[in-house]
Structures are given as C-alpha cells and as structure tokens.
C-alpha cells in the first residue's frame, strides 16, 4: 500500500489494529488493518498534518498541522469533536491513555494541556517564547504529569494541573568526541509511572 502524499506523522493504536497517517497535503488517513477500511479526514486547510495521535482503542484521532489547528475527531465517522485553535503551526500533540486530557504545542513556545470533555484549557506550559520547541510528549498513566523532550538534550516533567515544570534533565550523549547536542525525539512513562 502506498500513501497518496508524503507521510509526515504516524500513530498506531494498541494491538496495532488501527493506523493513522498525517499527510503533507493536509489529509489524515485512518486505516483498519484487519478490514482494510480507509477513512480520509480533510478537516485541515490543505496544509501539512505534522503530528497525529490515536486513542488506545483507535476510535479517536487527534491531528495537528501547519494550519494552526489541532482537531480531535471520530475515526469511525470523520466527525470532529474538538477544535483547538493556535497562533502558530501545531508541531506536536498527544492524547493521554485515559482519553481525558490532551497536549498541543506550537512553534513559538506555546504549549497547552486541554480537558477533552469540556474543551477548556487546563494549563499552559511556562516556556521561553521563540526559544523552546517541544519535539516529543507523553502523559503519565495517572494523568498527573507530562514528560516532554526537546532539542538541546532536554527532558522535562510538568505538572498537568498547573503547567509548572517539576524537573528538568539532559540526555547523555555517547562520548565527548561525538557531537554534544541531541534532540529527544521520544519520551514515554513506564507502566507504573516510576521511570521515563
């Protein structure tokens, strides 16, 4: 199978039944790997879909892109549930495992935590404008913390309710003779939330 446009982002549901693709032409495609059913979502304004996520059961798709929008939509019907407007391109988003909260981040240090049920903003992360870009994000299983990864080897833990940074670390690189910089492309909590 070939995508109809360049793939910018991919998400897979638990057990791998569903796949969600974010495409450069503004479409998102939800695929049922058991039946081959495809649903094309065209809710973005013909701009690249830069980040995607799926609920664990594959029913809810979350897409964000260069049109300054993050959209939570039903992957069975294609009907949007929530629209989160931004002032910049949306480059990273994530749903919590519980499906109750979501994270979105743009290009100018604007990062938000949202209540999916109400659509209200819970918190805004305290980031330096124009200096900080979130590349990866993951919620703890208890929905209390958010881990983020960024350029400059940065790994941060945030309080979900307040948006305050609780701790910050830097990933180690291989040795001093290699480049000392690194981008943290992925972060994830262990099942018991004890380690990242």
Secondary structure, DSSP 8 states (H G I E B T S, - for coil): ---SS-EEEEEE-GGG-EEEEEETTS-EEEEETTT--EEEE--S-SS-EEEEEE-TTS-EEEEEETTSEEEEEETTT--EEEEEE-SS-EEEEEE-TTSSEEEEEESSS-EEEEETTT--EEEE----TTT--EEEEEE-TTSSEEEEEESTTEEEEEETTT--EEEEEE---S-TTS-S----------TTSS--
